């Protein structure tokens, strides 16, 4: 089972990548770097929270593990 710290670090790294992509998408969609960045920050905050919860739930499920 992985530690909470590992789950959080994985989530943060994943969401930094998502933040960059979402900022560009928001900029393209709205034409505004400020609005695009704000959308990206909200998306990232929600994404980090849900990803950590998702990983913790799966960490407790034995199905599909070898050993």
N, C-alpha and C positions, 0 to 999 in steps of 0.2 A: 504494500500500500504506500502511496506517496504522501509526503508531509504536506501540511497546509501551506507552508512557506513555498514549496515547489509549485503547488497549484497556483498560488498567487503570482509568482514570478512568470510562470508560463502564460497566465492570463494577461499580465501586463505587457509582455513582449508581443503577444498576439494582437492586443488592442492598440499598441503603438503603431503597428503595421496598418491596422484597420483605420486608425485615426488619420494617417497620411492619405490613404485611399479615399476615405470619406470627405476629407477636406477638398481634395481635387474634384470629386464628384459634386459636392455642394457648390464649389466655385463655378463649375461648368453649368450646373442647373440654375443657379441664381444670378451669376455674374458678379457676385460680391464675395470677397475673401472673408469679410467679417461674418456674414451669414453662413457661409460654407464652413468656417471654423467653428462657429457656435453649434451648428448641426452635428459636426464631427465630435465635438466635446460631449454633447448630450448622448450621442450614439455610443461613444466609448464608455462613458460612465455606466450606462445601462448594460452594455456588452460585458464589461469586467465583472459586474455583479452577477449576471446570469451565467457567465462562463465558470466562475469559481463555484457557484452552487451546483452547476451541471457536473463539473469534475468531481466534486465531493460526493454527489449522489452515486456516480459511476464507480468511485473508489470503494464504495461499500457493497457493490454488487459482484458476486463471485462468478456469475455466468460468463462463460467464454474464456476463463483463465486456465492456463496450464499449470499444474503443480499445486 
